[in-house]
Amino acid sequence: MFGSNILEIGIGLMFVYLFLSLLCTIINEAIAAKIEQRGKTLLEGVKNLLNDPEFTKLAQDVYNHGLVSGVMQGLTDFTKANRLPSYIAPSNFALALIDILGSHGAGRAVVDQKQGALELAEKRSAADPGNAALNQAMAEAQIALARAKSAADDVEAKITAAREAAAKLKGLEDFGKIQEAPAALQAALEAGRALASEHPNPLTSIENGIEALPTGHTKQSLLALVDKTKREMALVKAEFRTAEQAVEKLRQTLEGWYNDSMDRFSGWYKRWTRQVTFVLAVFVVGFANADTLMLANRLARDSALRASINAAADTASQKIAGDFSKTQSASQALLDESEKLNLPLGWVNPLANGQKDPFAYERVPTTPFGWLLKCFGLLITILAVSLGAPFWFDTLSKFMNVRAAGKLPDTGQSASSPSKGGD
């Protein structure tokens, strides 16, 4: 019996920890949604990944790209500030990056191609000066090179215009009000795509776009990924090797690169969440007077309260099947069970019918030693609550399983079974 009481007291404390942790989680999520913490963390991660801390170059282009800006809330209502996306699909990120780099590098790729064609035409014409056809081919190559340079200059001008338009934004909240930056980027991308269509190898355009990036970890990483793609494509037989396959292989490689970085971004957000949860735990526990020593004392003395909390914990565990963090009804199920209980929380003793609570004792200490114990008890609860609701649900479920496994069999049923067998 003594061991059973200790287990029930522990389950009661864990249920209170779970309840308070859930309150902190709800408040935490509300704060994060209000200040767009997920979106801001993702933005900082993308800026770090693309080596654009000032948000004026590649990271800005990615966020202005239709595949990313299209998922921003607020674009359909220009009277409201836009909300940053809290999630960017790896496929969208990779496709946007390929489109931007390919469009930016198309000018150099096509100009190099036309320059090579002109040099070849000049050599042939020099070898046979009187050949009218070769002279005509050289003249056409000169015209083609001039047009390619003009088109490349046009792409560069539009890219510059797009970034200048984005620089006019007062802040990220203007994305839903000012459409010049995405529109200017779209014009630059369309011009780049038209130019890139003249070059047979899109990887060359993408590589040229990477070469134009400032020196840093992003440039090194992207060049390494392109080189990896080239090596993998070299293993494919020439007759089955296509430009589309190369781009698709690069897209998959970029998705993996982005996913690896997303794990680091998630770590940033979890660290912020833990810090906020600890601060919230201080206020919630202090407001609720959730002193672990006081709660343990009350549960040890009040068998009825201990039994009701254990029953509520058992019911909540059955309702919340599976992973607590992924169950949408988990919060509501736990709150429903908590509302049925008169948890011994607060700084005053509730007197429902004007009678004295037989289990009441000093909730507000009157001696220095009493305050020392009170602070120690509150500190234990704060540290426990800061571990988070998923942790306490998992722990509570394990203890409930131990409690269920330790129950004695139904003596009435076992006694009746032999009599039935003898009939």
C-alpha positions as CSV (number, residue, x, y, z in Angstrom):
1,M,0.0,0.0,0.0
2,F,2.8,2.4,0.9
3,G,4.5,1.9,-2.4
4,S,1.2,2.3,-4.2
5,N,0.6,5.6,-2.5
6,I,4.0,6.9,-3.5
7,L,3.3,6.0,-7.1
8,E,0.0,7.7,-7.0
9,I,1.5,10.8,-5.5
10,G,4.1,10.8,-8.3
11,I,1.4,10.4,-10.9
12,G,-0.5,13.3,-9.3
13,L,2.5,15.6,-9.5
14,M,3.2,14.6,-13.1
15,F,-0.4,15.4,-14.0
16,V,-0.1,18.8,-12.5
17,Y,3.3,19.4,-14.3
18,L,1.6,18.3,-17.6
19,F,-1.3,20.6,-17.0
20,L,1.0,23.6,-16.3
21,S,3.3,22.7,-19.2
22,L,0.4,22.6,-21.5
23,L,-0.7,26.1,-20.4
24,C,2.9,27.4,-21.1
25,T,2.9,25.7,-24.5
26,I,-0.4,27.3,-25.5
27,I,0.8,30.8,-24.4
28,N,4.1,30.1,-26.2
29,E,2.5,29.2,-29.5
30,A,0.2,32.3,-29.3
31,I,3.3,34.5,-28.8
32,A,5.2,32.8,-31.6
33,A,2.2,33.2,-34.0
34,K,1.7,36.9,-33.0
35,I,5.4,37.9,-33.6
36,E,5.8,35.4,-36.5
37,Q,8.7,33.7,-34.8
38,R,8.7,30.7,-37.1
39,G,8.8,32.9,-40.2
40,K,11.5,35.1,-38.7
41,T,13.6,32.0,-37.8
42,L,13.2,30.6,-41.3
43,L,14.1,33.9,-42.8
44,E,17.3,34.1,-40.7
45,G,18.1,30.6,-41.7
46,V,17.7,31.2,-45.4
47,K,19.8,34.4,-45.1
48,N,22.5,32.4,-43.4
49,L,22.3,29.5,-45.9
50,L,22.5,31.9,-48.9
51,N,25.2,34.2,-47.4
52,D,22.9,37.2,-47.6
53,P,22.9,38.7,-44.1
54,E,21.6,42.1,-45.3
55,F,18.8,40.5,-47.3
56,T,19.7,42.4,-50.5
57,K,20.8,39.7,-52.9
58,L,20.1,35.9,-53.4
59,A,18.0,35.4,-50.2
60,Q,15.9,38.4,-51.2
61,D,15.5,37.0,-54.7
62,V,14.3,33.7,-53.3
63,Y,11.7,35.3,-51.1
64,N,10.5,37.5,-54.0
65,H,10.2,34.5,-56.3
66,G,6.7,33.4,-57.1
67,L,7.2,29.9,-55.7
68,V,7.9,31.4,-52.3
69,S,6.1,34.8,-52.3
70,G,3.0,33.0,-53.5
71,V,2.6,31.2,-50.1
72,M,2.8,34.4,-48.1
73,Q,-0.4,35.3,-46.4
74,G,-1.7,38.7,-47.2
75,L,-0.8,38.9,-50.9
76,T,-4.5,38.9,-51.8
77,D,-5.3,41.8,-49.5
78,F,-2.9,44.7,-50.2
79,T,-4.3,46.7,-47.3
80,K,-2.7,44.3,-44.8
81,A,0.9,43.6,-44.1
82,N,2.1,40.3,-45.3
83,R,3.0,37.4,-43.0
84,L,6.3,35.6,-43.5
85,P,6.0,32.0,-44.6
86,S,6.7,29.7,-41.6
87,Y,7.6,26.9,-44.0
88,I,9.1,26.7,-47.5
89,A,8.8,23.4,-49.3
90,P,12.3,22.0,-50.2
91,S,11.1,21.5,-53.8
92,N,9.9,25.1,-54.1
93,F,13.2,26.4,-52.6
94,A,15.3,24.2,-55.0
95,L,13.2,25.2,-58.1
96,A,13.3,28.9,-57.2
97,L,17.1,28.8,-56.7
98,I,17.6,26.9,-60.0
99,D,15.4,29.4,-61.8
100,I,17.2,32.4,-60.3
101,L,20.7,31.2,-60.8
102,G,20.0,29.9,-64.3
103,S,18.4,33.2,-65.3
104,H,21.2,35.3,-63.8
105,G,23.9,33.2,-65.4
106,A,22.2,32.8,-68.8
107,G,23.7,36.0,-70.2
108,R,27.3,34.9,-69.7
109,A,26.6,31.4,-71.0
110,V,25.0,32.6,-74.2
111,V,27.6,35.4,-74.8
112,D,30.4,32.8,-74.3
113,Q,28.6,30.5,-76.8
114,K,28.2,33.3,-79.4
115,Q,31.8,34.5,-78.8
116,G,33.0,31.0,-79.5
117,A,30.9,30.7,-82.6
118,L,32.3,34.1,-83.9
119,E,35.9,33.1,-83.2
120,L,35.3,29.9,-85.2
121,A,33.7,31.8,-88.1
122,E,36.6,34.3,-88.1
123,K,39.1,31.4,-88.4
124,R,37.3,29.9,-91.3
125,S,36.9,33.2,-93.1
126,A,40.6,34.0,-92.6
127,A,41.5,30.6,-94.1
128,D,39.4,31.4,-97.2
129,P,39.0,35.2,-97.5
130,G,37.2,35.0,-100.8
131,N,34.5,32.6,-99.7
132,A,31.3,34.7,-99.6
133,A,29.4,32.1,-97.5
134,L,32.1,32.1,-94.8
135,N,32.1,35.9,-94.8
136,Q,28.3,35.9,-94.4
137,A,28.5,33.4,-91.6
138,M,31.1,35.6,-89.8
139,A,28.9,38.7,-90.2
140,E,25.9,36.7,-88.8
141,A,28.0,35.5,-85.9
142,Q,29.0,39.1,-85.2
143,I,25.3,40.2,-85.2
144,A,24.4,37.2,-83.0
145,L,27.1,38.1,-80.5
146,A,26.0,41.8,-80.4
147,R,22.4,40.7,-79.8
148,A,23.5,38.3,-77.0
149,K,25.5,41.0,-75.3
150,S,22.5,43.4,-75.5
151,A,20.2,40.7,-74.1
152,A,22.6,39.9,-71.3
153,D,22.9,43.6,-70.5
154,D,19.1,43.8,-70.4
155,V,18.9,40.9,-68.0
156,E,21.5,42.5,-65.7
157,A,19.6,45.8,-65.9
158,K,16.4,44.1,-64.9
159,I,18.1,42.2,-62.0
160,T,19.5,45.5,-60.8
161,A,16.0,47.1,-61.1
162,A,14.5,44.2,-59.1
163,R,16.9,44.7,-56.3
164,E,16.5,48.4,-56.3
165,A,12.8,48.0,-56.0
166,A,13.2,45.6,-53.1
167,A,15.6,48.0,-51.4
168,K,12.8,50.6,-51.3
169,L,10.8,48.4,-49.0
170,K,10.7,49.8,-45.5
171,G,10.6,46.3,-44.0
172,L,9.3,42.8,-44.5
173,E,5.8,44.0,-43.5
174,D,5.6,45.9,-46.8
175,F,5.7,42.7,-48.9
176,G,1.9,42.6,-49.0
177,K,1.7,46.3,-49.9
178,I,4.4,46.9,-52.5
179,Q,4.4,44.7,-55.5
180,E,7.2,46.3,-57.4
181,A,10.0,44.0,-56.2
182,P,8.3,40.7,-57.1
183,A,7.1,42.1,-60.4
184,A,10.6,43.4,-61.3
185,L,12.2,40.1,-60.4
186,Q,9.6,38.3,-62.6
187,A,10.6,40.5,-65.5
188,A,14.3,39.8,-64.9
189,L,13.6,36.0,-64.7
190,E,11.6,36.0,-67.9
191,A,14.3,37.8,-69.8
192,G,16.9,35.4,-68.3
193,R,14.8,32.3,-69.3
194,A,14.4,33.6,-72.8
195,L,18.2,34.0,-73.1
196,A,18.8,30.6,-71.4
197,S,16.6,28.8,-74.0
198,E,19.3,29.6,-76.5
199,H,21.9,27.6,-74.6
200,P,21.8,23.8,-74.7
201,N,23.3,23.2,-71.3
202,P,21.3,24.7,-68.4
203,L,23.9,23.6,-65.9
204,T,26.4,26.0,-67.5
205,S,24.0,28.9,-67.0
206,I,23.4,27.8,-63.4
207,E,27.1,27.5,-62.8
208,N,27.7,31.0,-64.3
209,G,25.0,32.3,-61.9
210,I,26.8,30.8,-59.0
211,E,30.2,32.2,-60.1
212,A,28.7,35.6,-60.0
213,L,27.8,35.2,-56.3
214,P,30.1,36.9,-53.7
215,T,32.9,34.7,-52.3
216,G,31.7,32.7,-49.3
217,H,30.3,29.4,-48.1
218,T,27.2,29.6,-50.3
219,K,29.2,29.9,-53.5
220,Q,31.6,27.1,-52.4
221,S,28.7,24.8,-51.4
222,L,26.7,25.4,-54.6
223,L,29.7,24.9,-56.9
224,A,30.4,21.6,-55.0
225,L,26.8,20.5,-55.5
226,V,26.9,21.3,-59.2
227,D,30.2,19.4,-59.5
228,K,28.6,16.5,-57.7
229,T,25.7,16.6,-60.2
230,K,28.1,16.6,-63.1
231,R,30.0,13.5,-61.7
232,E,26.8,11.6,-61.2
233,M,25.5,12.5,-64.7
234,A,28.9,11.3,-66.1
235,L,28.0,7.8,-64.9
236,V,24.9,7.8,-67.1
237,K,25.3,6.5,-70.7
238,A,25.6,9.3,-73.2
239,E,22.6,8.2,-75.2
240,F,20.4,8.4,-72.1
241,R,21.9,11.6,-70.8
242,T,19.7,14.7,-71.2
243,A,19.8,18.3,-69.9
244,E,16.5,17.8,-68.1
245,Q,17.9,14.9,-66.2
246,A,20.9,17.0,-65.1
247,V,18.6,19.7,-63.8
248,E,16.4,17.2,-62.0
249,K,19.5,15.7,-60.4
250,L,20.6,19.1,-59.3
251,R,17.2,19.8,-57.9
252,Q,17.3,16.7,-55.8
253,T,20.7,17.6,-54.5
254,L,19.6,21.1,-53.6
255,E,16.6,19.7,-51.7
256,G,18.9,17.6,-49.6
257,W,21.2,20.5,-48.9
258,Y,18.2,22.6,-47.9
259,N,16.7,19.8,-45.7
260,D,20.0,19.4,-43.9
261,S,20.0,23.1,-43.1
262,M,16.4,23.0,-42.0
263,D,17.4,20.7,-39.1
264,R,19.7,23.5,-37.9
265,F,16.9,26.1,-38.4
266,S,14.6,23.9,-36.3
267,G,17.2,23.8,-33.6
268,W,17.2,27.6,-33.5
269,Y,13.5,27.7,-33.0
270,K,13.5,25.0,-30.4
271,R,16.1,26.9,-28.4
272,W,14.0,30.0,-28.5
273,T,10.9,28.0,-27.5
274,R,12.8,26.5,-24.5
275,Q,13.9,30.0,-23.3
276,V,10.4,31.4,-23.6
277,T,8.9,28.4,-22.0
278,F,11.2,28.8,-19.0
279,V,10.1,32.4,-18.6
280,L,6.5,31.5,-18.9
281,A,6.9,28.7,-16.4
282,V,8.2,31.2,-13.8
283,F,5.0,33.4,-14.2
284,V,2.5,30.5,-14.5
285,V,4.0,28.5,-11.6
286,G,4.3,31.6,-9.4
287,F,0.7,32.7,-10.2
288,A,-0.7,29.3,-9.6
289,N,1.4,28.8,-6.4
290,A,2.3,25.3,-7.8
291,D,4.7,24.4,-5.0
292,T,5.8,20.8,-5.5
293,L,6.4,20.3,-1.7
294,M,2.9,21.7,-1.0
295,L,1.3,19.6,-3.7
296,A,3.1,16.4,-2.5
297,N,2.0,17.1,1.1
298,R,-1.6,17.6,0.0
299,L,-1.7,14.5,-2.2
300,A,-0.2,12.4,0.6
301,R,-2.9,13.6,3.0
302,D,-5.9,13.7,0.7
303,S,-6.7,10.2,-0.6
304,A,-9.8,11.4,-2.4
305,L,-7.9,14.1,-4.4
306,R,-5.1,11.6,-5.1
307,A,-7.6,9.1,-6.5
308,S,-9.4,11.7,-8.6
309,I,-6.2,13.0,-10.2
310,N,-5.0,9.5,-10.9
311,A,-8.4,8.7,-12.5
312,A,-8.2,11.8,-14.6
313,A,-4.6,11.0,-15.7
314,D,-5.7,7.5,-16.7
315,T,-8.6,8.9,-18.7
316,A,-6.4,11.5,-20.4
317,S,-3.8,8.9,-21.3
318,Q,-6.5,6.7,-23.0
319,K,-7.9,9.7,-24.9
320,I,-4.5,10.9,-26.1
321,A,-3.3,7.9,-28.0
322,G,0.1,8.0,-29.8
323,D,2.4,11.0,-30.0
324,F,1.2,13.8,-27.8
325,S,3.0,16.5,-29.8
326,K,1.2,15.4,-33.0
327,T,-2.3,14.8,-31.6
328,Q,-4.5,17.8,-32.3
329,S,-7.0,16.8,-29.6
330,A,-4.3,16.3,-27.0
331,S,-4.6,19.8,-25.5
332,Q,-8.4,19.8,-25.3
333,A,-8.5,16.3,-23.9
334,L,-6.2,17.2,-21.0
335,L,-7.9,20.5,-20.3
336,D,-11.3,18.7,-20.2
337,E,-10.0,16.3,-17.6
338,S,-8.3,19.1,-15.6
339,E,-11.5,21.2,-15.5
340,K,-13.2,18.3,-13.6
341,L,-10.7,18.5,-10.8
342,N,-10.3,20.9,-8.0
343,L,-6.5,21.1,-8.2
344,P,-4.9,22.5,-5.1
345,L,-3.5,25.5,-6.8
346,G,-3.6,29.2,-6.0
347,W,-2.6,31.4,-3.1
348,V,-5.9,31.2,-1.2
349,N,-7.9,28.2,0.1
350,P,-11.2,27.8,-1.8
351,L,-14.1,27.5,0.5
352,A,-17.0,26.3,-1.6
353,N,-19.6,26.1,1.1
354,G,-18.1,28.3,3.8
355,Q,-16.7,25.3,5.7
356,K,-13.1,25.0,6.6
357,D,-11.0,22.7,4.3
358,P,-9.9,19.8,6.5
359,F,-6.7,19.5,4.5
360,A,-5.9,23.3,4.5
361,Y,-2.6,24.5,5.7
362,E,-0.5,27.6,5.2
363,R,-0.2,28.4,1.5
364,V,1.4,31.7,2.4
365,P,4.4,31.1,4.7
366,T,4.8,33.2,7.8
367,T,8.4,32.3,8.7
368,P,11.7,32.7,6.8
369,F,12.2,29.0,6.8
370,G,8.7,28.6,5.4
371,W,9.5,31.0,2.6
372,L,12.7,29.1,1.9
373,L,10.7,25.8,1.5
374,K,8.1,27.7,-0.6
375,C,10.8,29.0,-3.0
376,F,12.4,25.6,-3.2
377,G,9.1,24.0,-4.0
378,L,8.3,26.6,-6.7
379,L,11.7,26.2,-8.2
380,I,11.3,22.4,-8.6
381,T,8.0,23.0,-10.3
382,I,9.4,25.7,-12.6
383,L,12.2,23.4,-13.7
384,A,9.8,20.5,-14.2
385,V,7.3,22.6,-16.3
386,S,10.1,23.9,-18.5
387,L,10.7,20.4,-19.7
388,G,7.6,20.7,-21.8
389,A,4.2,19.0,-22.1
390,P,5.3,16.2,-24.5
391,F,8.0,15.1,-22.0
392,W,5.5,14.9,-19.1
393,F,2.9,13.1,-21.2
394,D,5.4,10.4,-22.2
395,T,6.6,10.1,-18.6
396,L,3.1,10.0,-17.2
397,S,2.1,7.4,-19.7
398,K,5.0,5.1,-18.6
399,F,4.0,5.5,-15.0
400,M,0.4,4.8,-15.7
401,N,1.5,1.6,-17.5
402,V,3.5,0.6,-14.4
403,R,0.5,1.3,-12.2
404,A,-1.8,-0.7,-14.4
405,A,0.7,-3.6,-14.5
406,G,0.9,-3.6,-10.7
407,K,-2.9,-3.9,-10.1
408,L,-4.1,-7.1,-8.3
409,P,-6.4,-9.3,-10.3
410,D,-10.1,-9.1,-9.7
411,T,-10.7,-11.6,-6.7
412,G,-14.4,-11.8,-7.4
413,Q,-13.9,-13.0,-10.9
414,S,-11.1,-15.4,-10.0
415,A,-13.3,-16.9,-7.2
416,S,-16.2,-17.5,-9.5
417,S,-14.2,-19.1,-12.2
418,P,-13.6,-22.5,-10.4
419,S,-17.2,-22.8,-9.4
420,K,-18.2,-22.5,-13.0
421,G,-15.7,-25.1,-14.0
422,G,-17.1,-27.6,-11.4
423,D,-20.7,-27.4,-12.6
